[in-house]
Amino acid sequence: MFAAPARLKFYLYREPADMRKGFDGLCGLVTDTLGADPLSGDVFIFLNRRRNRMKLLLWDRDGFWIFYKRLEQGAFEPPVVAEKTGSVELAYDELMLILHGIELASAKRRRRYRPAA
C-alpha cells in the first residue's frame, strides 16, 4: 500500500513507458517529455504498454523513491481523457482506485465541500 500526504500532486504519464528505466531514465521522461521538474516533490506515474506494471517516481528531500507494482493478472485502467497532453493530474483517491482495479468511468463521486481556490 502506498500512503501519501494530501499535499502531493500525482501526474500520470500518458504514453507507455519502458519499465527497464530506472531513476535517471524516468527523470529524463519527466524533464524532456513532460517539461516538469522531477525534484518538485510531485509523484510521477508510469505504465507499461500492457498496463500490468506501474512505477511511481518521487523525490523526497535528499533522494528519489521508485515504487513498482506488477500485476499477476489483469491490467491497470487509466482514466480516459480527451486532450492529448503529456500527463494527466490525478487525485490520490483516483490513484488508489486504479491500484485496486476499479474502473474510474463507472465509479461515481459524491459531491463534497471544496474551498474556493
C-alpha positions as a Markdown table, in Angstrom:
| # | Residue | x | y | z |
|---|---|---|---|---|
| 1 | Met | 0.0 | 0.0 | 0.0 |
| 2 | Phe | 1.3 | 3.4 | -0.9 |
| 3 | Ala | 0.2 | 6.1 | 1.6 |
| 4 | Ala | 0.9 | 9.7 | 0.7 |
| 5 | Pro | 0.3 | 13.1 | 2.3 |
| 6 | Ala | -2.6 | 15.1 | 0.8 |
| 7 | Arg | -0.2 | 17.9 | -0.4 |
| 8 | Leu | 1.3 | 15.7 | -3.1 |
| 9 | Lys | 0.3 | 16.0 | -6.7 |
| 10 | Phe | 0.1 | 13.0 | -8.9 |
| 11 | Tyr | 0.8 | 13.0 | -12.6 |
| 12 | Leu | 0.2 | 10.1 | -14.9 |
| 13 | Tyr | 2.5 | 9.9 | -17.9 |
| 14 | Arg | 0.2 | 9.3 | -20.9 |
| 15 | Glu | 2.5 | 7.2 | -23.1 |
| 16 | Pro | 3.6 | 3.6 | -22.4 |
| 17 | Ala | 7.0 | 3.7 | -20.6 |
| 18 | Asp | 9.8 | 1.2 | -20.7 |
| 19 | Met | 9.8 | -0.5 | -17.3 |
| 20 | Arg | 13.5 | -1.1 | -17.6 |
| 21 | Lys | 14.1 | 2.6 | -16.9 |
| 22 | Gly | 15.5 | 3.4 | -13.5 |
| 23 | Phe | 15.8 | 6.7 | -11.7 |
| 24 | Asp | 17.7 | 8.5 | -14.4 |
| 25 | Gly | 15.6 | 7.3 | -17.3 |
| 26 | Leu | 12.3 | 8.2 | -15.6 |
| 27 | Cys | 13.7 | 11.6 | -14.6 |
| 28 | Gly | 14.6 | 12.1 | -18.2 |
| 29 | Leu | 11.0 | 11.4 | -19.2 |
| 30 | Val | 9.7 | 13.9 | -16.6 |
| 31 | Thr | 12.1 | 16.6 | -17.7 |
| 32 | Asp | 12.2 | 16.1 | -21.5 |
| 33 | Thr | 8.7 | 14.9 | -22.3 |
| 34 | Leu | 6.6 | 16.5 | -19.6 |
| 35 | Gly | 8.6 | 19.6 | -19.1 |
| 36 | Ala | 8.3 | 19.1 | -15.3 |
| 37 | Asp | 10.9 | 19.1 | -12.5 |
| 38 | Pro | 11.5 | 15.7 | -11.0 |
| 39 | Leu | 12.8 | 17.4 | -7.9 |
| 40 | Ser | 9.4 | 19.2 | -7.3 |
| 41 | Gly | 8.2 | 16.6 | -4.8 |
| 42 | Asp | 5.3 | 15.6 | -7.1 |
| 43 | Val | 4.7 | 11.9 | -7.9 |
| 44 | Phe | 5.1 | 10.8 | -11.5 |
| 45 | Ile | 3.3 | 7.6 | -12.5 |
| 46 | Phe | 4.3 | 5.4 | -15.4 |
| 47 | Leu | 2.6 | 2.4 | -17.0 |
| 48 | Asn | 3.9 | -0.1 | -19.5 |
| 49 | Arg | 2.2 | -0.9 | -22.8 |
| 50 | Arg | 0.2 | -3.9 | -21.4 |
| 51 | Arg | -0.7 | -1.8 | -18.3 |
| 52 | Asn | 0.2 | -4.6 | -16.0 |
| 53 | Arg | 3.2 | -2.8 | -14.4 |
| 54 | Met | 3.3 | 0.6 | -12.8 |
| 55 | Lys | 6.2 | 2.7 | -11.4 |
| 56 | Leu | 5.8 | 5.8 | -9.3 |
| 57 | Leu | 8.8 | 8.3 | -9.1 |
| 58 | Leu | 9.0 | 10.6 | -6.1 |
| 59 | Trp | 11.7 | 13.0 | -4.8 |
| 60 | Asp | 11.9 | 13.0 | -1.0 |
| 61 | Arg | 14.2 | 15.9 | 0.2 |
| 62 | Asp | 17.5 | 14.1 | -0.3 |
| 63 | Gly | 16.8 | 11.3 | -2.8 |
| 64 | Phe | 14.4 | 9.5 | -5.2 |
| 65 | Trp | 12.0 | 6.8 | -4.4 |
| 66 | Ile | 10.6 | 4.3 | -7.0 |
| 67 | Phe | 7.5 | 2.3 | -6.1 |
| 68 | Tyr | 7.0 | -0.6 | -8.5 |
| 69 | Lys | 3.9 | -2.8 | -8.8 |
| 70 | Arg | 3.5 | -5.8 | -11.1 |
| 71 | Leu | 0.1 | -7.3 | -11.5 |
| 72 | Glu | -0.1 | -11.1 | -11.8 |
| 73 | Gln | -3.4 | -10.9 | -13.6 |
| 74 | Gly | -5.4 | -8.1 | -15.2 |
| 75 | Ala | -4.4 | -4.5 | -16.1 |
| 76 | Phe | -4.4 | -1.0 | -14.6 |
| 77 | Glu | -7.3 | 1.1 | -16.0 |
| 78 | Pro | -6.0 | 4.7 | -16.5 |
| 79 | Pro | -8.6 | 7.5 | -16.8 |
| 80 | Val | -9.9 | 8.4 | -20.3 |
| 81 | Val | -9.0 | 11.9 | -21.2 |
| 82 | Ala | -9.9 | 13.7 | -24.4 |
| 83 | Glu | -7.0 | 16.1 | -24.5 |
| 84 | Lys | -3.6 | 14.9 | -25.8 |
| 85 | Thr | -1.3 | 16.2 | -23.1 |
| 86 | Gly | 1.8 | 14.6 | -21.9 |
| 87 | Ser | 0.4 | 13.9 | -18.5 |
| 88 | Val | -2.9 | 13.8 | -16.5 |
| 89 | Glu | -3.2 | 15.1 | -12.9 |
| 90 | Leu | -4.8 | 12.5 | -10.6 |
| 91 | Ala | -6.1 | 12.8 | -7.1 |
| 92 | Tyr | -4.8 | 10.4 | -4.5 |
| 93 | Asp | -8.1 | 8.6 | -4.3 |
| 94 | Glu | -8.1 | 8.2 | -8.1 |
| 95 | Leu | -4.7 | 6.6 | -7.9 |
| 96 | Met | -5.9 | 4.2 | -5.2 |
| 97 | Leu | -8.9 | 3.2 | -7.3 |
| 98 | Ile | -6.6 | 2.5 | -10.3 |
| 99 | Leu | -4.3 | 0.4 | -8.0 |
| 100 | His | -7.3 | -1.6 | -6.6 |
| 101 | Gly | -8.6 | -2.3 | -10.1 |
| 102 | Ile | -11.7 | -0.1 | -10.0 |
| 103 | Glu | -12.7 | 1.5 | -13.3 |
| 104 | Leu | -12.8 | 5.2 | -12.9 |
| 105 | Ala | -15.5 | 5.7 | -15.6 |
| 106 | Ser | -18.0 | 3.6 | -13.6 |
| 107 | Ala | -17.1 | 5.0 | -10.2 |
| 108 | Lys | -19.5 | 7.7 | -9.0 |
| 109 | Arg | -18.0 | 10.5 | -6.9 |
| 110 | Arg | -20.4 | 12.1 | -4.4 |
| 111 | Arg | -20.3 | 15.9 | -4.0 |
| 112 | Arg | -18.1 | 17.2 | -1.3 |
| 113 | Tyr | -17.2 | 20.6 | 0.0 |
| 114 | Arg | -14.1 | 22.1 | -1.5 |
| 115 | Pro | -12.9 | 25.6 | -0.6 |
| 116 | Ala | -12.5 | 28.1 | -3.4 |
| 117 | Ala | -9.0 | 28.3 | -4.8 |
